[in-house]
Each structure stands twice: as structure tokens, then as C-alpha cells.
Amino acid sequence: MNGEEIEAALSALGATLAERGEKASYLVIGGTSLILLGLVDRATYDVDVVAEVAPTGYVALTGLPDPVAEAAGQVARALGLDERWLNAGPAGMTTLGLPDGIEHRVTVRRFDGLTVHLAGREDLICFKLYAAVDLSPGSRHLDDIRALRATRPELIAAARWTRTHDDSTPYLANLRATLAELSIETVDGEL
């Protein structure tokens, strides 16, 4: 989905939820945030929901609630999208901890019954670095980090955050290798 297609899907979902008297509010990361914030010019396969927005902050999801999943399915059929175009695949990240202050860096977009918090650039660098190291080295995640023109201090801060999710020795080795692919050399104790 490109930016226009994402907007259309989220608008349709928000309208469907509103027609049904439902509301939903989510923190969204990944390609959707990058695209809708104008930080990259590419397509994405899906909308990654990482947390529900609650009065107390961001709350981990175990999946999309039935009313939202049903409405998303209806939108998928109407727009010819994959059934998992909206998913809570990365929601486990909330349990491990989101970057400090993320709530102050989001951009909020409203689509009738749907409110979307788009993760900010600094947080997207964290998420993309973690994904590049842990999920799919050498993938589009590195391309996104390059497109964001992440600086050394930003990448070191992001690397430190990723270590809160995995402090193992093998992860550290993979993290250093990924940073080296981004032309960032690290010294002992820096991470």
C-alpha cells in the first residue's frame, strides 16, 4: 500500500467503526508511520499496530478486538487488501518496553471512529534497528534507517534501547554487525 491506499484503508476502517458505534485508538509503527509522516517514499504490506491507546498510556495487545478485526476484514474485502492488512504482529514489543517519552513524539491522526498515533522519527529508528538486528538482517529495515538519515548519536541511543529487549551476547554481536553495515563502529562499553 502506498500513502493514498493507507489513507483510504484507515478512512474506511474509521468510517466502518463509527457506523457500528465503535471506536479504536492505536499506536502504529513501521512502514505506515514512515509513509504517512512523509519520511520515506515506498509501499508497505500492512499497518503494524503495536499498542492500544488508553487513558493510562499505551497498553499491550494480544490481538485486535473482534469488532476491529471484523471491520478490518470488511475493509480488506471492499478494497482488495490482504486480510491481515491491519495486525497486531509487533504488539509484544509493548510488553518489553517502548522508548521513553514516545507519547510526546507521536503524530495523532483521526479517521472517524479510529484514532492513530504514528510513532515519531526517533522511535522509528529504534524499532527499525531492532527489526534489522532481530527479525530480518539486511532487509528493508536497513534501507529505512538509511532513508531516515539516522545519525551516529541516534543509532547509539537506539542500539541501547534495543539492548533492553535483548541483552544476550549473540544479540550484541548481531547489533554491532548491523551498526557496522550502517558505517557505525562501536567501542566496548558503549552499548
C-alpha positions in Angstrom: 0.0 0.0 0.0 1.2 3.5 -0.8 0.3 6.6 1.2 -3.0 7.1 -0.6 -4.0 3.5 -0.2 -3.1 3.5 3.5 -5.2 6.7 4.0 -8.1 5.1 2.1 -7.9 1.9 4.2 -7.7 3.8 7.5 -10.5 6.1 6.5 -12.7 3.2 5.5 -11.9 1.4 8.8 -12.7 4.5 10.8 -16.0 5.1 9.0 -17.0 1.4 9.4 -16.2 1.6 13.1 -18.2 4.8 13.5 -21.2 3.3 11.6 -21.1 0.5 14.1 -20.8 2.8 17.1 -17.3 1.5 17.8 -14.1 3.4 18.5 -10.5 2.3 18.4 -7.2 4.1 19.1 -3.8 2.5 18.4 -0.1 3.3 18.3 1.2 2.4 14.8 4.8 1.8 13.9 6.7 0.6 10.8 6.2 1.4 7.2 2.8 3.0 7.8 4.2 5.6 10.2 7.2 6.2 7.9 5.0 6.7 4.9 2.2 8.8 6.5 4.8 11.1 8.1 6.5 11.6 4.7 9.8 10.2 6.0 10.1 7.6 3.2 8.6 7.1 -0.2 7.8 3.4 -0.6 4.9 1.0 -0.1 4.1 -1.3 2.8 2.2 -4.5 3.1 0.4 -3.8 6.3 -0.4 -1.5 9.2 1.5 -2.6 12.3 -0.4 -1.9 15.5 1.9 -2.1 18.5 -0.4 -0.9 21.3 -3.8 0.3 22.2 -4.1 3.9 23.4 -5.6 4.1 26.8 -6.1 6.9 29.3 -3.1 5.5 31.3 -0.9 5.3 28.2 0.0 2.6 25.7 -1.3 -0.9 26.5 -0.1 -4.2 25.1 -2.5 -6.1 22.8 -2.8 -9.8 22.4 -4.6 -9.2 19.1 -7.1 -6.9 17.6 -10.5 -6.8 19.4 -13.3 -8.7 17.5 -15.1 -5.5 16.4 -12.0 -4.0 14.9 -10.9 -7.3 13.3 -14.3 -7.7 11.7 -14.4 -4.1 10.5 -10.8 -4.5 9.1 -11.9 -7.7 7.3 -14.8 -5.8 5.7 -12.4 -3.1 4.6 -10.0 -5.7 3.2 -12.7 -7.3 1.1 -14.0 -3.9 -0.1 -10.6 -2.6 -1.1 -9.0 -5.8 -2.2 -6.4 -5.9 0.6 -4.8 -8.8 2.4 -6.9 -10.0 5.3 -4.0 -9.1 7.7 -3.6 -5.6 6.3 -4.2 -4.4 9.9 -2.5 -6.5 12.5 -1.0 -6.5 16.0 2.0 -8.5 15.0 4.6 -6.3 16.8 2.4 -5.9 19.9 4.8 -8.0 22.0 7.2 -5.0 21.9 4.9 -3.1 24.3 5.4 -5.7 27.0 9.2 -5.4 26.7 9.0 -1.6 26.8 8.6 1.2 24.4 11.1 4.0 24.1 10.9 6.5 26.9 8.8 9.6 26.0 7.3 8.0 22.9 3.9 9.5 23.7 5.3 13.0 23.3 6.7 12.3 19.8 3.7 10.8 18.1 1.6 12.4 15.4 -2.1 11.8 16.0 -4.4 11.3 13.0 -8.2 10.8 13.3 -10.3 8.8 10.9 -13.9 8.9 12.3 -14.0 6.1 14.8 -10.3 5.4 14.5 -7.5 7.4 16.1 -4.0 6.5 15.1 -0.8 7.6 16.9 2.0 7.5 14.4 5.4 6.8 16.1 7.9 9.6 15.7 11.2 9.5 13.8 13.4 8.9 16.9 11.2 6.0 17.9 11.0 4.6 14.4 14.8 4.5 14.3 14.7 2.4 17.5 12.0 0.0 16.1 13.7 -0.3 12.7 17.1 -1.0 14.2 15.6 -3.7 16.5 13.9 -5.3 13.5 17.0 -5.1 11.4 19.0 -7.0 14.0 16.5 -9.4 15.4 14.0 -10.1 12.7 15.5 -9.7 9.2 19.1 -8.6 8.9 19.9 -6.9 5.6 16.2 -6.1 4.8 14.1 -3.1 4.1 14.7 -2.0 7.8 18.2 -1.0 7.0 17.0 0.9 3.9 14.5 2.7 6.1 17.2 3.6 8.6 19.3 5.0 5.8 16.3 6.9 4.4 15.8 8.4 7.9 19.4 9.6 7.7 19.9 8.4 11.3 23.0 10.0 12.9 25.5 8.1 15.0 24.1 9.5 18.3 20.6 8.5 17.2 21.8 5.0 16.3 23.7 4.5 19.5 20.7 5.6 21.5 18.5 3.3 19.5 21.0 0.5 20.0 21.0 1.0 23.7 17.2 0.8 23.7 17.2 -2.4 21.7 19.5 -3.9 24.3 16.7 -3.5 26.8 14.8 -6.1 24.7 17.7 -8.5 24.3 20.9 -8.3 26.4 22.3 -11.5 25.2 25.9 -11.8 23.8 24.7 -13.2 20.4 22.3 -10.2 20.0 25.1 -7.8 20.9 27.3 -9.3 18.2 24.5 -9.0 15.6 23.8 -5.5 16.7 27.4 -4.5 16.2 27.4 -6.1 12.8 24.2 -4.3 11.8 25.6 -1.0 13.0 28.8 -1.7 11.0 26.6 -2.1 7.9 25.4 1.4 8.7 29.1 2.6 9.0 28.8 2.9 12.7 31.7 1.4 14.7 31.2 0.9 18.4 33.6 0.5 21.3 33.4 -1.7 24.4 31.0 -0.4 27.0 29.2 1.9 24.5 26.3 -0.4 24.2 
